[in-house]
Every structure is written in structure tokens, then in C-alpha cells.
């Protein structure tokens, strides 16, 4: 083993102990620290559509495999995931020898990223369309993650120490191989920055009608260039992206807020409940009602 492998494995085991303590139930759980969530899966989950917010996802045990277009990527005990934009993709979860998959998700705070990027003089780094990638976990990032989890054991520690540790984690990611992908979302010019701006708008204003020509004009692109660059980032068209965001948002409304399918459909911008049901089943494999019953059964 290299001199870093032993401390990394020690840190991983400590993370597993802390996550078993803090996330005893299956699922993705918010914590007392805003923007930090803990994930646990007690069994294998097959490839299924997911929607991740911009985040840093660190796995302590088990493995996740993501698929976007023809690309695939693995994030596990050795590799963390960096996602710089809100992005739908497909994901499968694997467990090891009966042990659960355990991980921690840290939301990307653009104000923190912006402040750090300025101090690190990263504003002028080369643009990249690569908004999602798995990256080898460093010892410094592993150390900070252990301290973050330890702080979550105490509300006082979480409120006083937690934000500083989250900021430290953001710094280590920016200083690492995928720092350019995070810094790219801060740019004002160039195709990557323009597409990121369009994606964030569509992600927050998903209930509004989509006018591709208007969005392309507002970000300073032709419609054909907008489609081309958008697909390079998301592996989908703007319409497909918006449809996926709407369906994921509606699914959350049904599962967590208890809304019926027709009400959830209207909330996310669908005018036709039947069209919503068809497209929901096409994406998730089950109709809205059946999917909600199955998901609630798994949570119970």
C-alpha cells in the first residue's frame, strides 16, 4: 500500500461507522446542516432515472454507477462524484457482501464556489462541457468528510463547525481535477456558461412553457447552436431535459407532499393529465399511482 492508502482506508471505516449511526434508515436523509444529506441503501437498486442537484457525492461503502447518453461513470469508496449543474441521468446502486451502500451528498453553493474561485484565480480557467465526472478521492478531502460527519453528531458542532468544513470540502474539490467543471458555471461568456445558465433557468422555472427560440436568443445563441451545445452537456435536447425535470419534480410532490397525479401534473406545467401519465410511465416504468405505492412501500 502507498503511504496514503492506509489513512484513506482508516477514514473510510470511520465514515462507515458514522453513517451507520447517523443514517440508520434507508433512503436519502436531510441533516441538521443545510445542504448536506446522508444516503443509505440496504439492497441493490437496478438502473433507474434520477435527478441530482449540483452536488459533491462521497461514497463510504458500496458503489453507484451513473449513465448519461453513451457515457457511464462509477462513484464508490475510491471515487467521488462532482455534478456542477442540475442533471437527470440514470443510476444503479450496488451493495457489498450484504453491507449497505453509504454516502454523503453536499450541495454546491454557488456563492461559496464564486468566492473561492476568485481567491484561487480560477475565473479564467479553460471551459469544459464535462459537468459530471467521478474523481479519485484524496486524503485531504477524505479527512474533511470525516470531520463533517463527526460534526453532525452534535447540533452545536454542526451549526458552528459544519459550514466551515463544507467550505473546506468545496475548496478541495475546486483545487482537484474537477475544479474547472465547478468554476465553469460561474462564467458569463462561452458556450458552457451559456448552457449552464439556460439549464438553471429551466430547472427553476420548469412549470412555465418552454420557448427554445427565446431562451437561445436570451443567452446569445442561434437555435441550432443552442441545441448542439445543450446536447453536448446533457446528452438530451432542451425539451427532453425539461420533460425529465418536470416528471422528477412531480414524482417528489406525489411521494413527499401526498399530491394526486393530476394536481402534481398541473403544478409542474402539464396541461393534460393523460399525457403526464403516459410520459411518467415511459420514464419510470410504472404509472404515477403505482409508482407512488411502490415507493412508499419501500420507504416503510
C-alpha positions in Angstrom: 0.0 0.0 0.0 1.1 3.6 -0.6 1.5 5.9 2.4 -1.9 7.4 1.6 -3.9 4.2 1.3 -3.8 3.2 4.9 -5.1 6.6 6.2 -7.7 6.6 3.4 -9.0 3.1 4.4 -9.0 4.2 8.1 -11.0 7.3 7.1 -13.4 5.2 5.1 -14.1 2.8 8.0 -14.7 5.8 10.3 -17.1 7.2 7.7 -19.0 3.9 7.6 -19.3 3.9 11.4 -20.6 7.5 11.4 -23.0 6.9 8.6 -24.4 3.8 10.2 -25.0 5.9 13.3 -26.4 9.0 11.5 -28.4 7.2 8.7 -29.8 4.1 10.3 -32.9 4.1 8.0 -32.8 3.5 4.2 -33.1 6.5 1.9 -31.6 9.9 1.4 -31.9 12.0 4.6 -31.5 15.7 5.2 -29.3 16.6 8.2 -29.3 19.4 10.7 -26.8 21.1 8.4 -28.5 22.7 5.4 -27.4 21.2 2.0 -25.9 18.1 3.5 -27.7 14.8 3.0 -26.9 11.2 4.0 -27.7 8.3 1.8 -28.2 4.6 2.7 -29.3 1.7 0.5 -29.6 -1.7 2.1 -30.0 -3.6 -1.1 -29.1 -3.4 -4.8 -31.3 -1.0 -6.9 -31.4 -1.5 -10.6 -30.7 1.2 -13.2 -33.4 3.9 -12.7 -33.9 7.6 -13.6 -32.6 10.1 -11.0 -32.3 13.9 -10.8 -29.3 15.3 -8.9 -28.9 18.8 -7.8 -25.5 20.3 -8.2 -23.6 18.4 -5.6 -20.5 16.6 -4.4 -21.3 12.9 -3.6 -18.8 10.9 -1.5 -19.4 7.2 -1.1 -18.0 5.4 2.0 -19.3 1.9 1.2 -20.9 0.2 -1.8 -21.0 1.6 -5.3 -23.1 3.7 -7.7 -22.9 3.6 -11.4 -24.3 6.5 -13.5 -25.3 6.6 -17.1 -25.8 9.7 -19.3 -26.1 9.2 -23.0 -23.5 6.7 -24.0 -21.2 7.5 -21.1 -21.0 5.7 -17.8 -19.2 6.6 -14.6 -18.6 4.9 -11.2 -18.5 6.6 -7.8 -17.5 4.4 -4.9 -15.2 4.3 -1.9 -12.3 5.4 -4.2 -14.0 8.0 -6.4 -16.3 10.9 -5.5 -18.8 12.5 -7.9 -18.9 16.1 -8.9 -22.0 17.5 -10.5 -21.9 21.1 -11.4 -25.4 21.6 -12.9 -28.8 20.0 -12.1 -28.9 17.0 -14.3 -31.2 14.0 -14.9 -29.4 10.7 -15.5 -29.8 7.0 -14.8 -28.2 5.3 -11.8 -27.8 1.9 -10.3 -26.8 1.1 -6.7 -24.8 -1.9 -5.6 -24.0 -3.2 -2.1 -21.0 -5.2 -1.0 -21.3 -8.6 0.8 -24.6 -7.6 2.4 -23.3 -4.3 3.8 -25.3 -1.2 2.8 -24.3 1.5 0.4 -23.5 4.6 2.4 -22.7 8.1 1.2 -22.9 11.8 1.9 -24.2 14.5 -0.5 -23.0 18.1 -0.2 -24.9 20.7 -2.2 -22.9 23.0 -4.4 -23.4 26.6 -3.1 -22.5 28.9 -6.0 -21.8 31.9 -3.7 -19.2 29.8 -1.9 -17.8 28.5 -5.1 -17.6 32.0 -6.6 -15.8 33.4 -3.6 -13.3 30.6 -3.5 -12.8 30.7 -7.3 -11.9 34.4 -7.2 -9.4 33.9 -4.4 -7.9 30.9 -6.3 -7.8 32.9 -9.5 -9.9 30.3 -11.3 -12.3 32.6 -13.3 -10.2 32.3 -16.4 -9.7 28.6 -16.4 -10.5 26.7 -19.6 -14.2 26.0 -20.1 -15.4 22.4 -20.1 -18.7 20.8 -21.1 -18.0 17.9 -18.7 -20.4 18.8 -15.9 -20.4 15.3 -14.2 -17.5 13.1 -13.5 -16.1 10.7 -10.9 -12.7 11.7 -9.4 -10.3 9.8 -7.2 -10.8 10.7 -3.5 -7.8 12.5 -2.0 -6.7 12.2 1.6 -7.4 15.8 2.3 -11.0 15.5 1.1 -11.4 12.3 3.0 -10.2 13.9 6.2 -12.6 16.8 5.8 -15.5 14.4 5.1 -14.8 12.5 8.3 -14.8 15.8 10.3 -18.1 16.9 8.6 -19.8 13.6 9.6 -18.4 13.9 13.2 -19.8 17.5 13.4 -23.3 16.2 12.5 -23.4 14.2 15.8 -24.0 17.5 17.7 -26.3 20.3 16.7 -23.9 22.8 18.2 -20.9 21.4 16.3 -22.9 21.2 13.1 -24.0 24.9 13.4 -20.6 26.3 14.3 -18.1 23.9 12.6 -20.2 22.5 9.8 -20.3 25.4 7.4 -16.6 25.9 7.6 -16.0 22.2 6.8 -18.4 22.4 3.9 -16.5 25.3 2.6 -13.2 23.4 3.0 -14.6 20.5 1.0 -15.6 22.9 -1.8 -12.1 24.2 -1.7 -10.5 20.8 -2.0 -12.8 19.9 -4.9 -12.0 23.2 -6.7 -8.3 22.5 -6.2 -8.7 19.0 -7.6 -9.0 17.6 -11.1 -12.7 18.6 -11.5 -12.3 22.1 -10.2 -12.6 23.5 -13.7 -16.1 21.9 -14.1 -17.3 23.8 -11.0 -15.6 27.0 -11.9 -17.2 26.9 -15.4 -20.7 27.5 -14.0 -19.5 30.9 -12.8 -18.5 32.2 -16.2 -20.5 34.8 -18.1 -19.2 34.0 -21.6 -18.6 31.0 -23.7 -20.9 28.1 -24.7 -20.6 26.1 -21.4 -21.5 29.1 -19.3 -24.4 30.0 -21.6 -25.8 26.4 -21.4 -25.4 26.3 -17.6 -27.4 29.5 -17.3 -30.2 28.0 -19.5 -30.2 24.8 -17.5 -30.5 26.6 -14.2 -33.4 28.7 -15.6 -35.2 25.6 -16.9 -34.6 23.8 -13.6 -36.2 26.6 -11.5 -38.9 27.7 -13.9 -39.9 24.2 -15.1 -43.7 24.9 -14.8 -43.5 27.6 -17.4 -43.9 26.9 -21.2 -40.6 26.2 -23.0 -39.7 28.6 -25.7 -36.4 27.3 -27.1 -36.0 30.2 -29.6 -36.5 32.8 -26.8 -34.0 31.1 -24.4 -31.5 30.7 -27.2 -31.8 34.4 -28.0 -31.5 35.5 -24.4 -28.2 33.6 -23.9 -26.9 34.8 -27.3 -27.0 31.7 -29.4 -28.7 30.5 -32.5 -31.3 27.8 -32.1 -29.2 25.2 -33.8 -26.1 26.1 -31.7 -28.2 26.0 -28.5 -29.4 22.5 -29.4 -25.9 21.4 -30.2 -24.2 22.7 -27.1 -27.1 21.6 -24.9 -26.9 18.1 -26.0 -23.1 18.1 -25.5 -23.7 18.9 -21.8 -26.8 16.9 -21.1 -26.9 14.2 -23.8 -30.5 15.3 -24.4 -32.5 18.1 -26.1 -33.8 21.1 -24.2 -37.3 19.6 -24.5 -36.3 16.2 -23.2 -34.4 17.8 -20.3 -37.4 19.9 -19.3 -39.7 16.9 -19.5 -37.4 14.9 -17.3 -37.1 17.7 -14.7 -40.9 18.1 -14.7 -41.5 14.4 -14.2 -39.0 14.1 -11.4 -40.4 17.2 -9.6 -44.0 15.8 -9.9 -42.8 12.4 -8.5 -41.4 14.2 -5.4 -44.7 16.1 -5.0 -46.6 12.9 -5.0 -44.3 11.0 -2.7 -43.4 13.6 -0.2 -46.3 16.0 -0.3 -49.0 13.4 -1.0 -50.4 15.1 -4.0 -52.5 13.2 -6.5 -51.2 12.7 -10.1 -53.4 15.3 -11.8 -52.6 18.0 -9.2 -48.9 17.2 -9.4 -49.0 17.3 -13.2 -50.6 20.8 -13.1 -48.0 22.0 -10.6 -45.1 21.1 -12.9 -46.6 22.5 -16.1 -48.6 19.7 -17.7 -52.0 20.7 -19.1 -53.0 17.1 -19.9 -53.1 14.5 -17.1 -53.2 11.7 -19.6 -50.1 12.9 -21.4 -48.4 13.3 -18.0 -49.3 9.7 -17.1 -48.0 8.3 -20.4 -44.7 10.2 -20.1 -44.4 9.3 -16.4 -44.7 5.6 -17.2 -42.3 5.9 -20.1 -39.6 7.3 -17.8 -40.1 5.4 -14.6 -41.6 2.2 -15.8 -44.9 2.5 -13.8 -47.8 4.8 -13.8 -47.9 7.6 -11.2 -50.3 5.9 -8.8 -48.4 2.5 -9.0 -45.1 4.2 -8.7 -46.1 6.1 -5.5 -47.5 3.0 -3.9 -44.3 1.1 -4.6 -42.0 3.9 -3.4 -44.0 4.4 -0.2 -43.8 0.6 0.4 -40.0 0.7 0.1 -39.7 3.6 2.5 -41.9 1.8 5.0 
